[in-house]
Amino acid sequence: MADMNFGGVIEQVITRDEFPMTKARKVLANETIAILGYGVQGPGQALNLKDNGFNVIIGQRKGTPSWEKAKRDGWVENKDLFELDEASKRGTILAFLLSDAGQLAAWPTVRNNLTQGKALYFSHGFGITFNDQTGIVPPLDVDIILVAPKGSGTSLRRLFQQGKGLNSSFAVHQNATGKGYDRVLALGIGIGSGYLFETSFKKEVYSDLTGERGVLMGAIAGIFEAQYNCLRRNGHSPSEAFNETVEELTQSLMPLVAENGMDWMYANCSTTAQRGALDWRHKFRAAVDPVFDELYQSVVTGKEASITIEAGKHPDYRKKLDKELSGLRESEIWRAGAQVRKLRP
Ligand SMILES: NC(=O)c1ccc[n+]([C@@H]2O[C@H](COP(=O)([O-])OP(=O)(O)OC[C@H]3O[C@@H](n4cnc5c(N)ncnc54)[C@H](OP(=O)(O)O)[C@@H]3O)[C@@H](O)[C@H]2O)c1
């Protein structure tokens, strides 16, 4: 591990310098990594591991688009592509990369094949942390490990192909074999992580659920709508309201933040903008602080997990979700957005 200074706080991280690919290959030389689930995260991790020279097989239920996708990606039935049961039998590391709802359904099959000394690998702490609700309680004689890439499986693959990587967190929840750390770090390096930082299953899922309900998705959508509606109530056109709320942020300002930080984005705006933003930043933070506290409590008490699990149980879950998403798409702000996108030069 290397000590690194993050804003004055020292953290230990792992990079390919501390844990080279050659070491990762050695650690996993006698392991069969069964990637269970070929949705979004499954393909990214499986293909990167395979290209890095690891022994990978896929477990996926047959007769669905994901099975066909696996075949298109070069996996061959009965060679390295199997049903979930067969892949879990053959694998020594079982990477549980089904959707969180799918994990509940497939758990009895996987549990059956989770024999002594194997490792159960996750990319999310959900199933284990909320196991009073998910029923995912593994035996004591296996390793339980996690690598959670901080981004989509699609980006994991694309960045790998460009010779770059996504940062990931890692955790060892149960180290039955004593090889848990080596196994998890080798997998983290093998899937193409940038740097790896340590977490626990709980911290991973608490931060992830908070982040996606908060700034990454929920809060940003809510704050976009609030500002857009305020401008519209005061007689501004959709074009003006959308450009001032979304287009300028995504096209001009966030790329500057990504490149060089928030102060640099501020530094590249007018003094009028800087003065106002520096003042109003505190008011907005104070307004949403209590909402974040409420959100975090809803996450740690398991309420968010319960809502998610309940919603996923309904057979028409997809249909209902599509209806809600189309409601978002058909609202004025996002219809205005579609028009603005068309007009981009
Ligand atoms: N999305 C990401 O990029 C991302 C990022 C970080 C971590 N993760 C974590 O990675 C894991 C996988 O996420 P994901 O987004 O890749 O999931 P996903 O795309 O929703 O995964 C779908 C997979 O689960 C299978 N599945 C769903 N329900 C099933 C059932 N009842 N029985 C058997 N198989 C079922 C699907 O098979 P069918 O096609 O046959 O339904 C497909 O293989 C999750 O723990 C997630 O939190 C995901």
Ligand as a Chemical Component Dictionary entry (heavy atoms), coordinates in Angstrom:
data_LIG
# 
_chem_comp.id                   LIG 
_chem_comp.type                 NON-POLYMER 
_chem_comp.pdbx_formal_charge   0 
_chem_comp.three_letter_code    LIG 
# 
loop_
_chem_comp_atom.comp_id 
_chem_comp_atom.atom_id 
_chem_comp_atom.alt_atom_id 
_chem_comp_atom.type_symbol 
_chem_comp_atom.charge 
_chem_comp_atom.model_Cartn_x 
_chem_comp_atom.model_Cartn_y 
_chem_comp_atom.model_Cartn_z 
_chem_comp_atom.pdbx_ordinal 
LIG N1  N1  N 0  -24.188 -0.683  -13.477 1  
LIG C1  C1  C 0  -22.912 -0.512  -13.138 2  
LIG O1  O1  O 0  -22.125 -0.123  -13.963 3  
LIG C2  C2  C 0  -22.411 -0.823  -11.735 4  
LIG C3  C3  C 0  -21.377 -0.061  -11.190 5  
LIG C4  C4  C 0  -20.826 -0.460  -9.966  6  
LIG C5  C5  C 0  -21.350 -1.575  -9.319  7  
LIG N2  N2  N 1  -22.388 -2.276  -9.858  8  
LIG C6  C6  C 0  -22.897 -3.462  -9.169  9  
LIG O2  O2  O 0  -22.667 -4.602  -9.998  10 
LIG C7  C7  C 0  -23.717 -5.535  -9.849  11 
LIG C8  C8  C 0  -24.333 -5.806  -11.203 12 
LIG O3  O3  O 0  -24.954 -4.601  -11.640 13 
LIG P1  P1  P 0  -25.379 -4.335  -13.147 14 
LIG O4  O4  O 0  -25.744 -2.917  -13.260 15 
LIG O5  O5  O -1 -24.407 -4.938  -14.070 16 
LIG O6  O6  O 0  -26.733 -5.155  -13.151 17 
LIG P2  P2  P 0  -27.710 -5.369  -14.347 18 
LIG O7  O7  O 0  -27.171 -4.854  -15.608 19 
LIG O8  O8  O 0  -29.053 -4.936  -13.929 20 
LIG O9  O9  O 0  -27.603 -6.963  -14.318 21 
LIG C9  C9  C 0  -28.456 -7.687  -14.922 22 
LIG C10 C10 C 0  -27.945 -9.121  -14.806 23 
LIG O10 O10 O 0  -28.661 -9.768  -13.772 24 
LIG C11 C11 C 0  -29.363 -10.862 -14.365 25 
LIG N3  N3  N 0  -30.631 -11.080 -13.664 26 
LIG C12 C12 C 0  -31.538 -10.142 -13.283 27 
LIG N4  N4  N 0  -32.567 -10.743 -12.652 28 
LIG C13 C13 C 0  -32.287 -12.062 -12.638 29 
LIG C14 C14 C 0  -32.959 -13.197 -12.112 30 
LIG N5  N5  N 0  -34.122 -13.075 -11.474 31 
LIG N6  N6  N 0  -32.372 -14.422 -12.268 32 
LIG C15 C15 C 0  -31.191 -14.548 -12.898 33 
LIG N7  N7  N 0  -30.519 -13.505 -13.420 34 
LIG C16 C16 C 0  -31.056 -12.287 -13.284 35 
LIG C17 C17 C 0  -29.567 -10.418 -15.800 36 
LIG O11 O11 O 0  -29.863 -11.493 -16.604 37 
LIG P3  P3  P 0  -31.033 -11.348 -17.725 38 
LIG O12 O12 O 0  -30.520 -10.437 -18.763 39 
LIG O13 O13 O 0  -31.197 -12.744 -18.142 40 
LIG O14 O14 O 0  -32.216 -10.765 -17.004 41 
LIG C18 C18 C 0  -28.202 -9.823  -16.106 42 
LIG O15 O15 O 0  -27.244 -10.808 -16.307 43 
LIG C19 C19 C 0  -24.687 -4.926  -8.833  44 
LIG O16 O16 O 0  -24.355 -5.382  -7.569  45 
LIG C20 C20 C 0  -24.400 -3.453  -8.954  46 
LIG O17 O17 O 0  -24.770 -2.749  -7.791  47 
LIG C21 C21 C 0  -22.929 -1.922  -11.052 48 
# 
loop_
_chem_comp_bond.comp_id 
_chem_comp_bond.atom_id_1 
_chem_comp_bond.atom_id_2 
_chem_comp_bond.value_order 
_chem_comp_bond.pdbx_ordinal 
LIG N1  C1  SING 1  
LIG C1  O1  DOUB 2  
LIG C1  C2  SING 3  
LIG C2  C3  SING 4  
LIG C2  C21 DOUB 5  
LIG C3  C4  DOUB 6  
LIG C4  C5  SING 7  
LIG C5  N2  DOUB 8  
LIG N2  C6  SING 9  
LIG N2  C21 SING 10 
LIG C6  O2  SING 11 
LIG C6  C20 SING 12 
LIG O2  C7  SING 13 
LIG C7  C8  SING 14 
LIG C7  C19 SING 15 
LIG C8  O3  SING 16 
LIG O3  P1  SING 17 
LIG P1  O4  DOUB 18 
LIG P1  O5  SING 19 
LIG P1  O6  SING 20 
LIG O6  P2  SING 21 
LIG P2  O7  DOUB 22 
LIG P2  O8  SING 23 
LIG P2  O9  SING 24 
LIG O9  C9  SING 25 
LIG C9  C10 SING 26 
LIG C10 O10 SING 27 
LIG C10 C18 SING 28 
LIG O10 C11 SING 29 
LIG C11 N3  SING 30 
LIG C11 C17 SING 31 
LIG N3  C12 SING 32 
LIG N3  C16 SING 33 
LIG C12 N4  DOUB 34 
LIG N4  C13 SING 35 
LIG C13 C14 SING 36 
LIG C13 C16 DOUB 37 
LIG C14 N5  SING 38 
LIG C14 N6  DOUB 39 
LIG N6  C15 SING 40 
LIG C15 N7  DOUB 41 
LIG N7  C16 SING 42 
LIG C17 O11 SING 43 
LIG C17 C18 SING 44 
LIG O11 P3  SING 45 
LIG P3  O12 DOUB 46 
LIG P3  O13 SING 47 
LIG P3  O14 SING 48 
LIG C18 O15 SING 49 
LIG C19 O16 SING 50 
LIG C19 C20 SING 51 
LIG C20 O17 SING 52 
# 
